[in-house]
Amino acid sequence: MPPSLTLRHIIPQLAFGIAVSMVAIQAHAQNLADWSGEWDSRWRGGGARLSLQQTGETVSGAYPLYSGKIEATVVGRELRGRWIEKERSGSFVFVQSSDGQTFSGRFESGEWWTGSRTSLASAPKFLIDQHLPETTLRSFLQAMNSIGPASNDLLGYAAKLLAPAEESEAGISRLDHADLLFKVLDRLTFRIWGISRGEEDVDRFTTKLTQAGTENSLDLEFVKLDDLWYIVPPDPDLLRSTLDKLDLARQQAAPASRKNSGLHSPRDTFKTFLQGIHLERGYNADGQAMRALNMSEFSDVAKEQEVILLANYLKRTLDRVSYIIWQEIPDDPNSKEPFIHFQHPAGEVVVAPFDDEETKEVVWQFTPGTLQNIRSLYAAMEEMPLEAGLPPAPSENFYFAMRDRIRGFAPKLLQPWGIIEGWQWLGFGLIVLGSLLLGLVLGRLARLTFLRNWAERAKTQPLADFVLRWSARTLMLGVGLLMTHGLLGLPDTIAHPVTTLGWCLIVVTVTLMLLLLINVIADRYRNIPQLAGHFRALISLIAGVARVIVSIAGLVLLAHLLSIPYQGVLAGLGIGGLAVALAAQPTLQNFLSGITLYMDRPIAVGDFCSFGGTSGTVEYIGMRSTRIRTLDRTLISVPNSEFSNMQLENYAQRDQIFLKDTLQLRYETTPDQLRLVLVELRKLLLAHPKVAPEPMRVRFVAFGAHSLDIELFAYVRTQDHSEFLAIREDIYLRIMSLIEELGVQFAFPSAVHYHAQDTKSDPELAKRASETVKAWRETDSLPFPDFDWRDKAELSGKLDYPPLGSKLADVMRDPVFGQSEE
């Protein structure tokens, strides 16, 4: 084969092989699981914290609890290798989950071994110290007190402090043994640094630890091995029996209602406060941690802000005292003696029992004296470094954050200038000045935006102008004074009057602004022309009641802020309410009667009415009286209680006006003439467009002393009395013309004697009347006792009104008024 052909074929194949190998190596490397890190592991009856380091396919590590080591190799997601504990060793296999957070595994014996990845965040923040029995016990309790749910790292550190022993000898794993021992120690109370060893040069000694308030105890033994002290855990059965005795004693000592209070012993109070801050991730005025502070001697006005500041002070002070071991704090719920945790010339940290007013139980809280002196105590200890393992408190509060910054660039400002520090004086002045300037700007903007025409009103309403000018300034000043407490951390002796002044300014300003707003709204709606008079009076009543409510509410709030005992005054109103009601009975009657007038609405402003023999127009309906303008143009003021009891006749509410009169005809009128008159009068009323056809009647009703009497009964279609007079006048004029056309004469009461021949009736007209009535009889159309309905329909509205020739006739017939020209 020629060399050229050989190279041409070999080189591509070689390159392809190298590429495939590189891809395979890279794929193999990418498929290797990452085992580096911290793992919490468990096996049947035990567990440990694994620390693994991976280099390529090789993994090594250790688990300090058993002084064990790990040597293994990674194959994909598997980890195969051996565990080594001094002379003991064995093989294992782990398989990592797809998310890389857990593993499943087995020993060579077939027992399971599992674990989960964790972080160093839960590692102890303190140093393990075993050079003394006291430090060993302290390290053990620190680790166990800091342990979280389902974590083995701190439990492993604590278990390492137990004296080495075979787990088969104790019948329990070291982890479980450490956990059981801690449960017993957690129910005991002792001072770690008070443990007595007797002789200094000993390698083993036993101390007695007791339960506060009972005779139960535990003998705890320590042993020194290789210059390190270890705890010799008691037998597990002894620990279990002791634990039962301790729990039984506490259940009998603490009432069932107090078991879950969280404040039934000094230890519970410390736990509620410190763990509450940790669990709530800060300071919450309504949180569980704040229940541990007794704020009974602090003002209610500034209590919400004050409790947060005091909690910050207390937490920072406790951090500078020492690392708190719960077991050093008594947990006896029946103790009556205050527990002094720390003493200093500047103050003390004390918890004591108090009677809870809400639950009527005894609770343990940090005393008011502790809280009142905590500022000076913290100032005396502020430069004290924190104990190793304690993180610095977060400066989430503006006051502490500002104070920490000032300490860095101007520490002299932290010096007291009288009752508060120098930087607090400067901050207070800046906040007050800034609030006034902001209020001035907002006030001007409000006047320019909403009150452009106020300059004219200011001349007639100076009080309203004064309120508008100063409301924004006083409101912003009040808000600024309230901010000084939280921002500057003012002590209660200063915060109380400052906060009270701020709330008073806000309450007074808001009250005046609401009163002004009520007046503006009431005036606006009262001036609407289309609004009925009744509603205008109702608006006045509502505005008056609203002003009273706002004023009373403002006064009550001010009394509360100024600690004026207004509750007794309010209670006294209930006791003296009967006497007041009796004394003010007329006023109350008038007020209630005014409400009745508004609700029933028998009259309204502008109505013409008649009452008690007096007629007039209603001009005003108030809370006490009603004012009426009479026909004589005088003004009558009638108390509402009397006015509502009178018989009121409201002419403004009638839909029609009654027309009733009697026509008197001479006795010379013949029956047929009288019949014709009755018919023509009925036709006249039916034909008139302003007279209602029903009910309407014209009847011969009586033989009078000197006349034949005809009664007119009808309703005129109008509500206006002036228009009614004009319509009645028109009807009467038409009746006069009708009577004259029919040849009939009106009768007049008089004592004049006359002969029949003196005033003879027209024989032709009388004959014509007789013929007309005769024709009605012959055609069976006599309109007695009434017209047929068809005749009524034909006659209805036939007359012209206003009558022809009237000045208003052409106007009323214009199409705009709905009438035709016909």
Secondary structure as UniProt FT lines:
FT   HELIX           3..30
FT   STRAND          37..43
FT   TURN            44..45
FT   STRAND          46..55
FT   TURN            56..57
FT   STRAND          58..63
FT   HELIX           64..66
FT   STRAND          68..75
FT   TURN            76..77
FT   STRAND          78..85
FT   TURN            86..87
FT   STRAND          88..96
FT   TURN            98..99
FT   STRAND          102..107
FT   TURN            108..109
FT   STRAND          112..118
FT   HELIX           120..122
FT   HELIX           133..145
FT   TURN            149..150
FT   HELIX           153..159
FT   TURN            160..161
FT   HELIX           167..170
FT   HELIX           174..185
FT   TURN            186..187
FT   HELIX           192..194
FT   STRAND          204..210
FT   TURN            212..213
FT   STRAND          217..225
FT   TURN            226..227
FT   STRAND          228..232
FT   HELIX           236..253
FT   HELIX           256..258
FT   TURN            259..260
FT   HELIX           266..279
FT   TURN            280..281
FT   TURN            285..286
FT   HELIX           289..292
FT   TURN            296..297
FT   HELIX           303..321
FT   HELIX           326..328
FT   TURN            333..334
FT   STRAND          339..344
FT   TURN            345..346
FT   STRAND          347..355
FT   TURN            357..359
FT   STRAND          362..366
FT   HELIX           368..381
FT   TURN            382..383
FT   TURN            388..389
FT   HELIX           398..409
FT   HELIX           411..414
FT   STRAND          416..417
FT   TURN            418..419
FT   STRAND          420..421
FT   HELIX           422..450
FT   TURN            452..453
FT   HELIX           454..460
FT   HELIX           462..488
FT   HELIX           492..526
FT   TURN            529..530
FT   HELIX           533..561
FT   TURN            562..563
FT   HELIX           566..575
FT   HELIX           577..583
FT   HELIX           585..600
FT   TURN            605..606
FT   STRAND          608..611
FT   TURN            612..613
FT   STRAND          614..621
FT   STRAND          625..630
FT   TURN            631..632
FT   STRAND          635..639
FT   HELIX           640..645
FT   STRAND          648..650
FT   HELIX           651..653
FT   STRAND          657..665
FT   TURN            667..668
FT   HELIX           671..687
FT   TURN            689..690
FT   STRAND          697..703
FT   STRAND          708..716
FT   HELIX           721..741
FT   TURN            742..743
FT   HELIX           756..759
FT   HELIX           763..778
FT   TURN            779..780
FT   HELIX           789..795
FT   TURN            796..797
FT   TURN            804..805
FT   HELIX           807..812
FT   HELIX           815..817
//
